[in-house]
Structure formats: C-alpha cells, structure tokens
C-alpha cells in the first residue's frame, strides 16, 4: 500500500515531528542542563520516530517500509521509558511526563494501524 503522498502528509509523521520539538523544549533547561546523557538519549529517540517514518516512506519495497515503521514504533517505547526515568529523577513534572507518554502511545497506535494497512 505505497502512497503517492510525501511523508510530510502523514499525520503520524506530523505528530512525531511535534513530539520531537516538545522533547527538545522540555530538555533545554532545568535538571537536563547537567544530565547530558539522558537529554541526548531522549532527543535521539524522539528524532528517530519521525526520521524512521520518513525513511520508511521513501523505501522502494513494502517490506522495507514496514521494517522502518517498526523501528519508529520501537523508538516510541524507548522514549516512553526515558520519560518515566526523567520523571523519577525529578527532571519532568508528572503531568508533563504523562502528557508526553500519552503522545508516544498515540503515535505508536497510529504506527500499528499504518503497519497493518501496509500488510493488507
């Protein structure tokens, strides 16, 4: 089910891009200033979601596309875990961490649906 649209037209990519921007904003100051490792991992995971959606969309085979969408979905789980850790260490307020994890879950659900549509 290859679409003729660009990856920019995919709602899941748009949401992943917004999530990455939110992660960058939330990790720009406060306790993250000195926690370079967690900040870097969170930013990389967030960027990975949107990047893998785009890369998968550009692949020539349906199998490759699905593989990259699975990688993007795995990055949502990675980021969710890092958000729990950031909350545990007091880097993020519980409400902020939950909001960001909810965004991760929404993107993961959308990716599951997109993967399913490619498989059909």
Secondary structure by P-SEA (a helix, b strand, c coil): ccccccccccaaaaaaaaaaaaaaaaacccccccaaaaaaaaaaaaaaaaaaaaaaaacccaaaaaaaaaaaaaaaaaaaaaaaaaaaaccccaaaaaaaaaaaaaaaaaaaaaaaaaac
